[in-house]
């Protein structure tokens, strides 16, 4: 089935999702593209995927912070 609507709403292929995930995982360059794609109006689906990637990063950072706090609290790690 071919999409005939505006490019702004063009669906992203599964390989594109995979490629964007790999791109966003690259430390500096990925962060730059993630910011650009998060605010871009060119494709709504790509923008929403970039924003969901931000949510995933935030969730991972919260889990890591909680794990470190618990580790310090029980004395498993020493500075």
Secondary structure in CASP SS format (residue, H / E / C, confidence):
PFRMAT SS
TARGET T0000
AUTHOR 0000-0000-0000
METHOD secondary structure of the structure
MODEL  1
X C 1.00
X C 1.00
X C 1.00
X C 1.00
X C 1.00
X C 1.00
X H 1.00
X H 1.00
X H 1.00
X C 1.00
X C 1.00
X C 1.00
X C 1.00
X H 1.00
X H 1.00
X H 1.00
X H 1.00
X H 1.00
X H 1.00
X H 1.00
X H 1.00
X H 1.00
X H 1.00
X H 1.00
X H 1.00
X C 1.00
X H 1.00
X H 1.00
X H 1.00
X H 1.00
X H 1.00
X H 1.00
X H 1.00
X H 1.00
X H 1.00
X H 1.00
X H 1.00
X H 1.00
X H 1.00
X C 1.00
X C 1.00
X C 1.00
X C 1.00
X H 1.00
X H 1.00
X H 1.00
X H 1.00
X H 1.00
X H 1.00
X H 1.00
X H 1.00
X H 1.00
X H 1.00
X H 1.00
X H 1.00
X H 1.00
X H 1.00
X H 1.00
X H 1.00
X H 1.00
X H 1.00
X H 1.00
X H 1.00
X H 1.00
X H 1.00
X H 1.00
X H 1.00
X H 1.00
X H 1.00
X H 1.00
X H 1.00
X H 1.00
X H 1.00
X C 1.00
X C 1.00
X C 1.00
X C 1.00
X C 1.00
X C 1.00
END
